[in-house]
Amino acid sequence: MRYAHVGLETAEYYVPGLPADYVSQRYGIPLAEISKLGSAENPYGSSPAALEAVRDNLETLHLYPSWTADPLREKIADTYGCDPSEVICGAGETEILSLITRAFCPPGDKIQMPGPCFPIYHLFAEAEGRIPVLVHTATDRQSMALNVDAYINAIEPDTRIVYVTNPHSPSGTWLEEAEVRRIVEASADALVVLDEAYVHYSDTPGYIHLAAEYDNLAVLRTFSKVYGLAGLRVGFGVARRAVVDALLAVKPTWNMGQLQISGGIAALDDHAHVARTVETIVKNRMYVQNRFEELDRFQIVQNSRANFFLVEILDPDTDSTKVFEGLLERGVVVKDGSVSFRGLDDRFLRCDVNLKQHMDRLVDALADLP
Ligand SMILES: Cc1ncc(COP(=O)(O)O)c(C=O)c1O
């Protein structure tokens, strides 16, 4: 049988962080002793306010939700000082990324992204017959910083979408506002998608306010990280109304269920959960960085502003897959750079920042590897 879409003939799927119960069963390690550091989830679980709202709204499940998720749009607009018509909601940011791919890049044209990056950017592009262009500008392995000039120079006349992730994944590196503005202003014929999935961990308000200034910018956020709602599937984007209208036109009509809408609304007001999570991540990011000084075969890529960091493997006698497997046997789940990120070689792992005991377990397990 022939499939219509080019991408489907060479299907490549997202490689998620391994689930704890799988690792527990495969290696015979009690579930409670698994350190799950490969999916950048919230160590404190879901926002309690969101959970309560979800429970309180179970009785609405016989009703169709607003197809544009209007109650959530209004809450987001209220929170960030924009108009509800400038907000798009999706089943996680991931769904919005697929809408953007279809609405803003014709088949055969280019979508630019830093290499390495969140794999969904290039997987969706390929599955939809668009051309992903991974621009590898980071020459310094110890900082992995995006070279903004080189990134801008790579934009071509048929580049329709330009991704910027801030903080970046997998490196956690940070771009100042002036640098983001430069990229947006240099991309007049392309939509810049600023993915702020991890922005809370930068301890800044992020750059949603820029969406009001530029007609070629969409800023995306997720409820999966700091709000602890990865399993609920809620994300949103803020952009000019014309951008949002184009996304609504390709959106599956009722993409957001009642529980996603009510959970998202409540989470936005759960400042205590956000503050507690950010405080722990920022503190333990520093803690784990210090503990890595004890290791001579591994070093942290510095200056992550996210809830994860890259580890560089300095020992030439091993590689990321061997270290990844060795950590699994010791109950520690991370991401194998060479498998999880296109363009990241076998010298890197991506590890989450989490509770102190998990940071200790990670460092102790790395020290214990043969
Ligand atoms: C950079 C980046 N953007 C977006 C997402 C997806 O978020 P969501 O769960 O909202 O689909 C992730 C998830 O890991 C991510 O790393």
The ligand as an SDF file (V2000), in Angstrom:
LIG
                    3D

 16 16  0  0  0  0  0  0  0  0999 V2000
   10.9170   22.6170   24.0380 C   0  0  0  0  0  0  0  0  0  0  0  0
    9.6130   21.9260   24.2350 C   0  0  0  0  0  0  0  0  0  0  0  0
    8.5000   22.4620   23.7160 N   0  0  0  0  0  0  0  0  0  0  0  0
    7.3080   21.8680   23.8790 C   0  0  0  0  0  0  0  0  0  0  0  0
    7.1780   20.6850   24.5750 C   0  0  0  0  0  0  0  0  0  0  0  0
    5.8630   19.9680   24.6050 C   0  0  0  0  0  0  0  0  0  0  0  0
    5.0300   20.3600   25.5490 O   0  0  0  0  0  0  0  0  0  0  0  0
    3.5570   19.8140   25.6230 P   0  0  0  0  0  0  0  0  0  0  0  0
    3.5390   18.7670   26.6920 O   0  0  0  0  0  0  0  0  0  0  0  0
    2.7980   21.0510   26.0000 O   0  0  0  0  0  0  0  0  0  0  0  0
    3.1100   19.2720   24.3210 O   0  0  0  0  0  0  0  0  0  0  0  0
    8.2990   20.0860   25.1350 C   0  0  0  0  0  0  0  0  0  0  0  0
    8.1580   18.8180   25.8550 C   0  0  0  0  0  0  0  0  0  0  0  0
    9.0120   18.1340   26.2580 O   0  0  0  0  0  0  0  0  0  0  0  0
    9.5530   20.7280   24.9470 C   0  0  0  0  0  0  0  0  0  0  0  0
   10.6690   20.1680   25.4230 O   0  0  0  0  0  0  0  0  0  0  0  0
  1  2  1  0
  2  3  1  0
  2 15  2  0
  3  4  2  0
  4  5  1  0
  5  6  1  0
  5 12  2  0
  6  7  1  0
  7  8  1  0
  8  9  2  0
  8 10  1  0
  8 11  1  0
 12 13  1  0
 12 15  1  0
 13 14  2  0
 15 16  1  0
M  END
$$$$
